[in-house]
């Protein structure tokens, strides 16, 4: 029977559960320092007694937030090269501004061990950066009422901060069309070199390219005009010659590392960029400085992703937002010598 004559206290719940008020407090504040059985008992008892947590607004100047940052688990060195995690974390701290944040880094594993650590304390939010959380882990996070934010991924039920792949590909295709028009006889016939180990991002960029091509009237088939490789080392020597024989004169690559390999292969085969091929990368990697010609690319700013992610979480935790926030950032084009 619910108690309605007075406010239900933590001690009331503790007495009904046969536990301590401190344990009840840890459960109600999303601490990981409790067993699942104890957690379920406390939550069920709190609901039965009619407990209502006081909606105390955290003060920005005094709040200390515990943010668990989940990063991708991968054994592929090439995947780890794609993102500057240090810049992302710097962006996080800058975005929280006057709110103190304690960022705890965990690996996104096949289980939820990253959320169970006795030194973790109460969790105010979880960020999955460049990785997709397992459904079982999402369930446990939601059960605890912990905000969840995805970076470079999108899900309608969670906060997300991503770059707009379709807008980015639109920039590249528009540049190709403009360059082709300067050569009266040239018609753009392009292909996409994908990288399925990063499946979500690969699909986003490939589909963004397809939409951009449709918008500009450029023929592109997501089946026959797409070439996928599990690693950069799998791209065969002489591959650009194969593409030339198939009539392609424009190559859009998943990222700059793939583009560099294609560029070097093309040079070995005797081709010239952009005379024989238009070539574009993606991410604006520092590795582009290692070759003799700058490849046209799209800037993927991890610092900005961190900055915007922190701003969203600050509004979520301090401002008590109750609806998902989806931030889609526009991309910047970085001019090179291959278009």
C-alpha positions in Angstrom: 0.0 0.0 0.0 1.5 3.3 -1.0 2.3 5.9 1.6 0.5 9.1 0.7 0.4 11.0 4.0 4.1 12.0 4.0 7.0 12.1 1.8 8.7 8.7 1.4 12.3 8.9 2.5 15.4 6.8 1.7 15.2 5.4 5.2 11.7 4.2 4.6 12.8 2.3 1.5 15.9 1.0 3.3 13.7 -0.4 6.2 11.3 -2.1 3.8 14.2 -3.7 1.9 16.2 -4.6 5.0 19.2 -2.7 3.8 20.9 0.6 4.5 19.9 4.1 3.4 23.3 4.5 1.8 22.7 1.5 -0.4 19.3 2.9 -1.4 21.0 6.2 -2.3 23.6 4.4 -4.5 20.8 2.6 -6.4 18.7 5.7 -6.9 21.8 7.7 -8.1 22.8 5.1 -10.7 25.9 3.9 -8.8 27.5 0.7 -10.1 28.5 -0.3 -6.5 25.4 -2.4 -6.0 24.4 -5.9 -7.2 21.6 -6.3 -9.7 19.4 -8.2 -7.3 19.7 -5.4 -4.7 19.1 -2.8 -7.4 15.9 -4.5 -8.5 14.6 -4.8 -5.0 15.2 -1.2 -4.1 13.6 0.1 -7.3 10.6 -2.1 -6.9 10.2 -1.1 -3.3 10.6 2.6 -4.1 7.9 2.4 -6.7 5.6 0.4 -4.4 6.0 3.0 -1.6 5.4 5.9 -4.0 8.9 7.4 -3.7 9.5 10.5 -5.8 13.0 11.6 -6.2 13.5 15.3 -5.5 14.2 17.2 -8.8 17.2 19.1 -7.5 18.9 21.0 -10.3 22.6 20.6 -10.4 24.5 23.8 -10.1 27.0 24.3 -12.9 29.7 25.8 -10.7 29.5 22.8 -8.2 28.6 19.9 -10.4 31.2 17.2 -10.9 30.0 14.8 -13.7 31.2 11.2 -14.2 31.2 10.5 -17.9 32.0 7.0 -19.2 33.5 7.2 -22.6 33.3 3.9 -24.6 35.8 3.6 -27.4 35.8 0.9 -30.1 37.4 -2.5 -29.5 39.5 -3.4 -32.5 42.7 -5.2 -33.4 43.0 -3.4 -36.7 45.8 -0.8 -36.6 44.3 0.9 -39.7 41.0 1.5 -37.9 42.7 3.0 -34.9 44.5 5.5 -37.2 41.2 7.1 -38.3 40.3 9.1 -35.3 42.2 11.4 -33.0 40.9 10.4 -29.6 43.1 12.9 -27.8 41.5 15.8 -29.7 38.0 14.4 -29.0 38.6 14.3 -25.2 40.1 17.8 -25.3 36.9 18.9 -27.0 34.8 17.2 -24.3 36.5 19.1 -21.5 36.2 22.4 -23.4 32.5 21.8 -24.1 31.7 21.2 -20.4 33.3 24.6 -19.7 32.7 25.5 -16.1 31.2 22.2 -15.2 33.8 19.8 -13.9 33.8 16.5 -15.7 35.6 13.2 -14.8 35.9 11.3 -18.1 36.5 7.5 -17.6 37.6 5.7 -20.7 36.3 2.1 -21.3 36.4 -0.3 -24.3 33.1 -1.2 -25.9 33.2 -4.9 -25.3 30.7 -7.7 -26.0 29.5 -7.5 -22.4 28.9 -4.7 -20.0 32.1 -4.9 -17.9 32.9 -1.4 -18.9 30.0 -0.2 -16.7 30.9 -2.3 -13.7 34.0 -1.0 -11.9 34.2 -0.4 -8.2 36.1 2.9 -8.7 33.6 4.2 -11.2 31.1 5.7 -8.7 27.9 7.3 -9.8 27.5 7.6 -13.6 26.0 10.8 -15.1 26.2 9.8 -18.8 27.7 7.3 -21.2 29.2 8.3 -24.5 29.8 5.7 -27.3 32.3 7.4 -29.6 33.0 5.9 -33.0 31.4 2.6 -31.9 27.9 1.1 -31.5 26.8 -0.2 -28.1 25.5 -3.7 -27.7 21.7 -4.0 -27.1 22.3 -5.7 -23.8 24.5 -2.8 -22.6 22.0 -0.2 -23.8 19.3 -2.0 -21.8 21.3 -1.9 -18.6 22.1 1.8 -19.1 18.5 2.7 -19.8 17.4 0.7 -16.7 19.7 2.9 -14.6 18.2 6.0 -16.2 21.7 7.1 -17.4 21.8 9.4 -20.5 23.4 7.8 -23.5 25.0 9.8 -26.4 26.3 8.4 -29.7 29.2 10.0 -31.5 29.4 9.4 -35.3 26.4 7.1 -35.0 22.7 7.8 -35.0 19.8 6.2 -33.2 16.4 8.0 -32.8 16.0 7.1 -29.1 19.4 8.5 -28.0 21.3 11.8 -28.2 23.7 11.8 -31.1 26.3 14.1 -32.7 27.4 13.2 -36.2 28.8 14.7 -39.4 26.4 14.9 -42.4 27.8 12.4 -44.9 25.4 13.3 -47.6 26.3 17.0 -47.3 30.0 16.1 -47.4 29.6 13.9 -50.5 27.5 16.5 -52.1 30.5 18.9 -51.8 32.9 16.4 -53.4 30.5 15.6 -56.3 29.7 19.2 -57.0 33.5 20.0 -57.2 34.0 17.1 -59.6 31.1 18.3 -61.8 32.5 21.8 -61.8 36.0 20.6 -62.7 34.6 18.3 -65.4 32.7 21.2 -67.0 36.0 23.0 -67.4 37.0 20.2 -69.7 34.4 20.2 -72.4 34.7 16.5 -73.4 34.9 15.1 -69.8 32.0 13.3 -68.2 32.3 12.1 -64.6 32.2 8.3 -64.3 33.0 7.6 -60.6 33.4 4.6 -58.3 33.6 4.3 -54.5 36.3 2.4 -52.6 34.8 1.3 -49.3 36.0 -0.1 -46.0 33.5 -2.6 -44.4 35.4 -3.1 -41.1 33.9 0.3 -40.2 30.5 -0.8 -41.5 28.3 2.0 -40.2 30.5 4.8 -41.4 31.2 3.0 -44.7 27.4 2.7 -45.4 26.8 6.3 -44.4 29.4 7.6 -46.8 28.5 5.2 -49.7 24.8 6.1 -49.4 25.6 9.8 -49.1 27.6 9.5 -52.3 24.7 7.8 -54.0 22.3 10.5 -53.0 24.7 13.2 -54.1 25.2 11.6 -57.5 21.5 11.3 -58.0 21.1 15.0 -57.2 23.7 16.0 -59.8 22.7 13.5 -62.4 25.9 11.4 -62.2 25.5 7.7 -62.9 26.3 5.6 -59.8 25.2 2.1 -58.8 25.7 1.1 -55.2 26.4 -2.5 -56.3 28.5 -2.4 -59.5 30.3 0.9 -58.8 31.4 0.1 -55.2 34.6 -1.8 -54.4 35.2 -3.0 -50.8 38.4 -4.1 -49.1 38.8 -5.5 -45.6 42.1 -3.8 -45.2 44.2 -1.3 -47.1 46.7 -4.1 -47.7 44.1 -6.0 -49.6 43.9 -3.4 -52.4 45.8 -5.2 -55.2 48.7 -3.7 -57.1 47.6 -2.3 -60.4 44.0 -1.7 -59.1 43.9 1.7 -60.7 44.7 0.2 -64.0 41.7 -2.1 -63.6 39.5 0.9 -62.8 40.8 2.8 -65.8 40.0 -0.2 -68.1 36.4 -0.2 -66.7 36.1 3.4 -67.8 36.2 5.2 -64.4 37.8 8.6 -64.3 36.8 9.6 -60.7 37.5 7.7 -57.5 35.9 8.6 -54.2 37.6 6.8 -51.2 36.2 5.9 -47.8 39.0 7.9 -46.2 42.4 9.5 -46.7 44.4 6.3 -46.0 42.5 4.5 -48.8 43.0 7.5 -51.1 46.8 7.6 -50.4 47.1 3.9 -51.3 45.1 4.5 -54.5 47.2 7.5 -55.4 50.5 5.6 -54.9 49.2 2.7 -57.0 48.0 5.1 -59.7 51.4 6.7 -59.9 53.1 3.3 -60.1 50.8 2.5 -63.0 51.7 5.7 -64.9 48.5 7.6 -64.3 48.3 11.3 -63.3 45.9 13.0 -60.9 43.7 14.7 -61.8 44.4 14.3 -65.5 43.5 10.6 -65.6 41.5 10.4 -62.4 39.7 12.7 -60.0 40.6 11.5 -56.5 39.1 12.3 -53.2 39.7 11.2 -49.6 37.8 11.9 -46.4 38.8 12.9 -42.8 41.6 15.4 -43.6 44.2 13.1 -42.0 47.7 14.4 -41.2 49.0 11.4 -43.3 48.2 13.4 -46.4 51.3 15.4 -45.7 53.4 12.3 -46.5 52.8 12.3 -50.2 53.9 14.7 -52.9 50.4 15.9 -53.9 47.6 17.1 -51.6 44.5 15.0 -52.0 41.2 16.8 -51.9 39.3 15.7 -48.8 36.6 16.5 -46.2 37.6 17.6 -42.7 36.5 15.3 -39.9 37.1 17.3 -36.8 37.1 15.1 -33.7 37.7 18.1 -31.4 34.5 19.6 -32.7 32.6 16.3 -32.1 33.8 16.3 -28.5 32.9 19.9 -28.0 29.4 19.5 -29.3 28.9 16.2 -27.4 29.8 17.9 -24.1 27.4 20.7 -24.9 24.5 18.2 -25.5 25.3 16.3 -22.2 25.6 19.6 -20.3 22.0 20.5 -21.4 20.9 16.9 -20.7 22.2 16.6 -17.2 22.2 20.2 -15.9 19.2 21.4 -18.0 17.2 18.3 -17.5 16.2 17.8 -21.1 13.7 15.0 -21.6 13.8 14.5 -25.4 16.6 13.1 -27.6 18.9 15.7 -29.2 20.4 15.1 -32.6 23.2 17.3 -33.9 24.2 16.9 -37.5 27.3 18.9 -38.3 28.1 20.3 -41.7 31.5 19.3 -43.1 34.2 21.5 -44.5 35.9 20.9 -47.8 39.7 20.9 -47.9 41.1 21.8 -51.3 43.9 19.7 -52.8 45.5 19.0 -56.1 43.6 15.9 -57.2 40.4 17.5 -58.5 
